[in-house]
Structure formats: C-alpha cells, structure tokens
Amino acid sequence: MTQDELKALVAKSAVEEILQTTRTSDLIGMGTGSTVNFLIDALAEHSSRFSGVVSSSEATSLRLRSHGFEVIEANAVSGLPIYIDGADEINSFGQMIKGGGGALTREKIVASLAQRFICICDASKFVDVLGQFPLPIEIIPMARAQITRFLEQLGGQVTLRLVAKQIDQPFVTDNAGWILDVRGLQITDPLALEVELNQIPGIICNGIFAQHGANVLLISGDNQVRRLTF
C-alpha cells in the first residue's frame, strides 16, 4: 500500500474509534498533519455530532471549518474526552516525537486538555528508540545561539528549520517562534529529556511527548490496522 493509502486506512479506523468513545455533543481535540487531514475528511459526514473541535494549528482549523466543524478556542474549555493526532515517531510506551509539521506547542497544549490521546500513524513510525527522526524544538529567536550550544553538548546536530532550503528564511510557527531540528540523539529516556529541555530559557516547547503520551495507538500496515493501548 502507498503512504496515502495507509493514512486513509488508519483514518477510517480512527473515525470508528472516535464514534465509539464519544457522546453526541462532545468536544474533541484535533492535531495537525497529513494523516490528520485524512481523518478530518473521513470524519466530515459526522461533523454535526460534535459541539466543537479544539484545533492545534491554523491549518487544521481551516480544514475543519471547510467541513462544517465549529472550531473552539482552547481557552474556552476545561477538558476534552479525546485528542487525536499523528506522530513522527512512537515507541512501545506510547512516547512520541512530534512537530514535523511545526505545530508541536499547540499540539501539546491541546493534548494536555484531553483525558485520552489517540495516536494514528503507519507502521514506519513505530520505533524501539526515539531519535532517528529529528527532534523539533520551538524557540524564541533571540535564544537560538545559546540553545544550539546546549543541544550540541548533548550530542545533537542542530539546524534551523527554513521555509525552503533554497532561501535563508526561517520557518515561523503559529506562535511566531522558530524551530530547531536536532539530529543524532538516541533518546533512551524520553521523559527525563523532555523535562530537562523544559528548563532551558528560550525554549517554548520541545517535540518529546512523554508526559502527555498516547493512550491508544492505531497503526496501519499490511492492509490492516492494529490497536495498541498504553
């Protein structure tokens, strides 16, 4: 199966999971990325079932509204039954690297509101040790140099994410931050590194999701979707 076919397959399973685990008029949280886009499209026929969706990015909000969903600000809710999102990597404990699409901070905010995190991805994202995918870190621009030095001391190779590789223009997040992508890390203790990075001045958010890891994983491969719980 192609990557798009795998994404469509897991999106279909995610719709079933959402309908089985939510009630009419519930609010839900929605992540960002290509797999989530397939989910939004597949869930569109049920848009009237939900009283609203808390979105993790401007791009997701636009897609949700185009399908008739009402987008609710995170500040307007005190909790959500579920949050659904993809992952760039996920391990056997439900700990993830996220942020390839640049929405890691808002994704982590919405995930922290949810009682359950449902991760949807294909089998290529399931790994033994996190770190093969570059770790995204959203930063305040003025702190770029000092944060880079710290990350290099950890053994990482740090690059500033650009809008396009042929022009020297930093990628700017929905929060007006920049993103550093860190390669070369073997993240054997994701929770400890997430906590350590949270203490560095100038880091807005890091892409390790261990404190708010997945509770359920729907993973597509070999023409089927497996369901794992953590």
C-alpha positions in Angstrom: 0.0 0.0 0.0 1.1 3.6 -0.6 1.7 6.0 2.3 -1.6 7.8 1.4 -3.5 4.5 1.3 -2.1 3.7 4.8 -3.1 7.1 6.1 -6.6 6.7 4.7 -6.8 3.2 6.2 -5.9 4.4 9.7 -8.1 7.4 9.4 -11.1 5.2 8.8 -10.3 3.2 11.9 -9.9 6.4 13.8 -13.4 7.5 12.9 -14.8 4.3 14.3 -12.7 4.8 17.5 -14.0 8.4 17.9 -17.6 7.4 17.3 -17.4 4.6 19.8 -15.7 6.6 22.6 -17.5 9.9 22.4 -21.1 11.1 23.0 -23.3 13.3 20.9 -22.4 17.0 21.5 -18.9 16.2 22.9 -16.0 18.5 22.2 -12.9 16.8 20.8 -9.3 17.8 20.2 -7.7 17.6 16.8 -4.0 17.5 15.8 -2.1 18.6 12.7 -0.5 16.9 9.7 -1.2 14.8 6.6 -2.6 11.8 8.5 -4.9 14.1 10.5 -6.1 15.7 7.2 -7.3 12.3 6.1 -9.1 11.9 9.4 -10.8 15.2 9.1 -12.0 14.4 5.6 -13.3 11.0 6.8 -15.0 12.4 9.9 -16.7 15.2 7.9 -20.0 13.4 7.5 -20.3 13.3 11.3 -19.5 17.0 11.9 -22.9 17.7 13.4 -22.4 15.1 16.1 -19.8 17.3 17.9 -20.4 20.6 19.6 -17.0 21.7 18.5 -13.3 20.9 17.9 -10.3 22.4 19.7 -7.6 22.7 17.0 -3.9 22.5 17.3 -3.0 24.8 14.3 -4.3 27.4 11.9 -4.1 24.9 9.1 -6.2 22.3 10.9 -8.7 25.0 11.8 -9.1 26.0 8.2 -9.7 22.4 7.1 -12.2 21.7 10.0 -14.2 24.8 9.1 -14.3 23.9 5.5 -16.0 20.6 6.5 -18.6 22.2 8.8 -16.9 21.7 12.2 -17.1 24.5 14.7 -13.6 25.4 16.0 -13.4 26.2 19.7 -10.6 28.1 21.3 -8.6 26.1 23.9 -9.1 28.9 26.5 -12.9 28.2 26.3 -12.7 24.6 27.5 -11.6 23.0 30.8 -11.1 19.5 29.3 -11.7 17.1 26.4 -12.6 13.4 26.3 -10.1 12.7 23.5 -7.3 14.2 21.4 -6.4 12.7 18.1 -3.1 13.3 16.3 -0.3 11.6 14.4 3.3 11.1 15.3 6.7 11.4 13.6 7.9 8.5 15.9 6.3 6.5 18.7 7.7 3.8 20.9 6.2 0.8 22.7 5.4 3.0 25.7 3.3 5.5 23.7 6.0 8.1 24.0 6.4 10.2 20.8 8.4 12.7 18.8 6.1 15.2 17.2 6.4 18.6 15.5 7.4 17.7 11.9 4.6 20.0 10.8 5.7 22.8 13.1 2.6 22.7 15.5 4.2 20.9 18.5 3.4 23.6 21.1 -0.2 23.9 20.3 -0.4 20.1 19.9 1.0 19.7 23.4 -1.4 22.3 24.8 -4.5 20.6 23.4 -3.2 17.1 24.3 -2.8 18.2 27.9 -6.6 19.1 28.0 -7.6 15.6 26.9 -8.4 12.5 29.0 -7.2 10.2 26.3 -4.6 10.7 23.5 -5.3 8.6 20.4 -2.3 8.4 18.1 -2.8 7.5 14.4 0.1 6.6 12.1 1.6 3.9 9.8 3.9 1.2 10.9 7.1 3.1 9.7 6.6 5.5 12.7 6.8 2.7 15.3 10.4 2.5 16.7 12.4 0.9 19.5 14.3 4.1 20.5 13.2 7.7 19.7 15.6 10.0 17.8 16.0 8.8 14.3 13.5 11.5 13.3 15.0 14.9 14.1 13.7 16.3 17.4 11.9 19.6 16.8 12.3 22.3 19.4 10.4 25.6 19.2 12.4 28.6 20.4 12.3 32.3 20.9 14.5 33.6 18.1 16.9 35.6 20.3 17.9 32.5 22.2 18.9 30.5 19.1 22.7 30.5 19.7 22.7 29.6 23.4 20.1 26.8 22.9 22.1 25.5 20.0 25.2 25.3 22.1 23.3 23.4 24.8 21.9 20.9 22.3 25.3 20.3 20.8 26.6 19.5 24.2 24.0 16.7 24.3 25.5 15.3 21.1 22.9 16.7 18.7 23.5 18.2 15.3 21.3 21.3 15.2 19.8 23.0 12.2 17.4 25.9 11.9 14.2 25.0 10.0 13.8 27.1 6.9 10.7 27.9 4.9 12.5 26.4 1.9 16.0 25.1 1.6 16.9 27.4 -1.3 16.2 30.6 0.7 17.6 31.7 4.1 14.2 32.4 5.7 13.3 30.7 9.0 10.1 28.8 9.3 7.9 30.7 11.6 5.3 28.9 13.8 1.8 30.0 14.6 3.3 31.3 17.8 5.9 33.5 16.0 8.7 31.1 17.1 11.5 29.4 15.2 12.2 25.7 15.1 15.5 23.9 15.7 15.7 20.4 14.3 18.1 18.2 16.3 19.6 15.1 14.7 21.8 12.4 16.1 20.1 11.9 19.5 19.4 8.4 20.9 16.5 9.3 23.3 16.6 6.3 25.7 14.8 8.2 28.5 12.2 10.5 26.7 10.5 11.7 29.9 13.8 12.9 31.5 15.0 14.7 28.4 11.6 16.3 27.9 11.7 17.7 31.5 15.3 18.8 31.1 14.6 20.7 27.9 11.6 22.4 29.5 14.0 24.2 31.9 16.1 25.8 29.2 15.4 29.6 28.9 14.2 30.4 25.4 12.7 27.0 24.6 9.0 27.4 24.0 8.3 23.7 23.7 10.1 20.5 22.7 8.7 17.8 20.5 9.0 14.9 23.0 5.5 13.8 24.1 6.2 11.6 27.1 4.4 13.5 29.9 1.4 13.5 27.6 2.0 10.4 25.6 -0.5 8.3 23.7 -3.1 6.1 25.5 -4.2 4.4 22.3 -2.3 3.7 19.1 -4.0 2.9 15.8 -1.2 1.8 13.4 -1.7 0.8 9.8 0.4 -1.7 7.8 0.0 -4.9 5.8 -3.6 -3.9 4.8 -4.8 -3.8 8.4 -4.9 -1.6 11.4 -3.7 -2.7 14.8 -4.9 -1.2 18.0 -2.5 -0.9 20.9 -3.1 0.6 24.4 -0.6 2.0 26.8 
